[in-house]
Amino acid sequence: MAAPTTQLELPPAMIEVATAASDWVLILPVVLALMGAALLLMLRNGRGWQAGFALLTVVAIIGCEVELLRRTMELGPQTMTMGKWLPPFGISFTADVMSAGFALASALVAFVALLYAQADIAEREIKYGFYSLVLLLLAGVTGAFLTGDLFNLYVWFEVMLIASFGLMIMGGRKVQLDAALKYGFINFLATTFFLVALGYLYGLLGTLNMADIIRVAPDAPVGPMTAIAALLLLAFGTKAAAFPANAWLPASYHAPDAVVSALFGGLLTKVGAYALLRALVGLMPASRDIMDPVITGLAVATLIMAPLGALSQTNLRRAIGFMLIGGIGAVLAGLAMPSLRGIAGASIYAFSSILTIAALYFVAGLIERMTGEEDSRLMGGVYTASSPLSILFLILVFAMAGLPPFLGFWPKVLLIEAGLGDGSIILVIAIVLNSFLTTVAGSRLWAHIFWRAGREGEHSEQPNDRIKPLSRADKWWAMAPTALLVAVIVWFGLMPNPVIEAGRTAAADLLHTERYVASTGIEVQP
């Protein structure tokens, strides 16, 4: 006699089908970076092959992210949920055009940095785990861009902080330890604000999954939600170096090796900017509307104060740090104008800044290697020794300022159009003023470093006899990859349509979140 059978019913929130093999492309970039970092850390004494292995790992990550960007452009947001449970129970990775584009730009910068490091990193720093920390940093940045859960965003912030702190103090110089103290204290403080906001948010909504927050946030009390949004603005604004919580950046990013400064400048602040856009536009738009005057004020102050800070600086990398902060002001301006053009402009400017600021720090490192100086007043005469370097520097300054025909021009056009359309004249004036002041500050640096024949002082018209030509290794491993990165910036400036189309798609998905939520499998109540 056959035994009676029992029909088991799976809970409605359980995923009953196996994850498609192609969906693993969402998590592979993070897995590859983490496993590569762990392997390099265990085998850090094998210095001969570490650079090659790290480069191959980043190439594989770039391949995954190109495919991910293609899929998000063609099919919309993509989600992979782990643990066989739908959100908010399972942990989700969700990629849309914005997150996939930022992750790809970060991996490209990391690839150039690994090449640049062949001429910039001392042997003992390799032994201390330089390549392992770079991959760990890339894992943190990529995880932050691709996660679909706010608590996991906090976890990736911690991963970034650990890796960046290790890279900051590598070398053990006094100035690095001083910079690490300022960098670490402020970022730990911002992370604490973020954690407190998460506690309140979970207590209020019962979920930290981004798609689920979109679903339940409109029914939550306005006052507590606005308080949580204000805490997130404080936390992410500090990490993005928005005014007035930005003094830590120029005080710390000049201290480590140039390749590390480039990684920090290109990647870290953009994660804060991305989190601001995701949290305040995508997840809590009603709270953003209430805080609109505050965000507008922060944007105007950041846009104007940052280039003034660059004008006051003579230390080259400190001045670049202030220019970087000015770019965050452009992202905040988009956050203050949450229209399709405004968010598209902010997204494209952040993408542009990832590439441009990293390249500017790379060029600054080469200038310092030639002159042996960090003070721009003592660097005069570099044009005679390397005119191509002067061209690269000027292109990057113009791209940061948003002058045509470079990549930074198009997002500023979109932001100005958004401002004129919304009647936000004060933001339009601030954006134009930022471009003017950034151009002046960059041109002043260019005149000191390249135009002047020699060092500042009585003999400033005489050739600078302390300049050393770049070595063959510097030209091939540092200058050539930097020039290629600048070529990408120029190319996208001349052929902007793909970037503008991607920016508009990213903005549409951030403003209208139906496709984002649908990709996770969560049912939206009509």
Number of C-alpha atoms within 10 A of each C-alpha: 3 4 5 6 6 6 6 6 6 9 9 9 15 14 17 11 7 7 13 9 7 9 14 14 20 25 22 15 27 22 16 18 26 20 16 22 25 16 14 24 19 11 15 19 14 12 16 10 12 23 19 13 15 22 19 14 20 24 16 17 26 21 15 21 24 17 16 27 25 15 17 21 19 10 11 20 27 25 24 23 23 16 12 16 17 19 24 21 16 18 20 26 21 25 27 26 27 30 25 29 27 27 30 24 21 25 26 19 23 28 21 25 26 27 21 25 22 17 19 22 17 13 11 12 14 21 17 17 22 28 26 29 24 24 28 25 31 30 28 27 25 28 27 28 27 26 25 27 24 22 20 19 21 18 17 21 24 16 20 26 21 17 20 24 19 18 27 26 20 20 17 11 11 11 15 20 19 14 22 24 17 15 23 18 12 20 20 16 14 21 22 14 20 23 19 15 20 20 15 16 21 15 11 15 16 14 21 21 23 24 28 22 24 19 18 15 20 15 8 12 11 13 11 14 22 18 16 22 25 18 20 24 24 18 28 26 24 26 29 27 28 30 23 12 17 20 18 21 26 25 19 24 26 25 22 23 22 27 28 27 26 31 29 23 26 28 30 24 25 27 26 23 25 22 24 24 28 20 22 22 24 23 24 20 20 18 23 25 17 14 18 16 12 13 20 21 17 19 26 25 17 29 33 24 20 27 31 20 21 29 21 12 20 17 18 24 28 23 24 29 29 29 31 28 28 34 31 29 31 28 32 29 33 32 26 28 26 24 20 22 25 30 31 30 33 32 32 30 28 27 27 28 27 26 25 30 27 31 31 28 30 28 24 22 24 22 27 18 19 20 24 15 16 19 17 25 20 22 27 28 26 26 18 16 16 15 11 12 20 20 15 18 24 17 21 27 28 22 27 28 29 27 20 14 19 26 31 30 23 26 30 27 19 22 28 25 17 26 24 14 14 13 12 17 14 13 26 21 16 21 28 18 17 28 26 16 24 30 23 18 24 25 19 17 27 21 17 23 26 26 17 23 21 25 23 18 9 8 11 16 14 14 16 22 10 16 21 14 15 18 11 11 13 19 16 16 19 26 25 15 21 27 18 13 19 22 14 16 25 20 14 19 21 14 14 18 12 10 21 20 14 20 26 22 20 26 27 18 20 26 19 13 17 15 17 24 22 16 18 24 16 16 11 13 6 3
